[in-house]
Amino acid sequence: MCLAVPGRVLEIEERDATRMAKVDFGGVVKDVCLEYVPDMQVGDYAIVHVGFALQRLDEESAKQTLELFENLGVLEEEFGDPWGKAARDAGAERPAGTGPPPADGVEKEARP
């Protein structure tokens, strides 16, 4: 399954005439192309799919989306615990039945 996931823009730069950003997905930082939403600014939230920001998103909607994904169990299943951490950082509690965070406190790396 491929998801479009909310992330927060940390920095923006021009690379080879393409507007690019470092986007934080709850501790997992990825390079994202901003060409589809050229008015994005540092601190904005975006819906990102396969490395492209598709739409600006307000912070509350981003938190709600992350919480919904966490409740459905798709974040940890699809991307590993850093995505679940993003939902928790956004104020969502881990839903009953999804298991505790890793006992050693070490987050799994996101899978490609």
FENQUIUR-V235322 format. One record per pair of residues at least 24 apart in sequence whose C-alpha atoms are under 8 Angstrom apart, sorted by sequence separation. I is the first residue (numbers start at 0). J is the second residue. If there is no record, write none. Layout:
I;J, I;J
This chain:
62;86, 65;89, 66;90, 69;93, 70;94, 66;91, 69;94, 72;97, 81;106, 65;91, 80;106, 81;107, 62;89, 79;106, 80;107, 81;108, 82;109, 62;90, 79;107, 80;108, 81;109, 11;40, 62;91, 79;108, 80;109, 11;41, 78;108, 79;109, 10;41, 78;109, 79;110, 8;40, 9;41, 78;110, 8;41, 9;42, 77;110, 78;111, 7;41, 8;42, 7;42, 8;43, 7;43, 8;44, 7;44, 8;45, 6;44, 7;45, 5;44, 6;45, 5;45, 6;46, 5;46, 6;47, 4;46, 5;47, 3;46, 4;47, 3;47, 4;48, 3;48, 2;48, 3;49, 1;48, 5;56, 27;81, 6;61, 26;81, 27;82, 5;61, 25;81, 24;81, 25;82, 24;82, 25;83, 26;84, 5;64, 25;84, 26;85, 5;65, 25;85, 4;65, 24;85, 25;86, 25;88, 0;77, 27;109
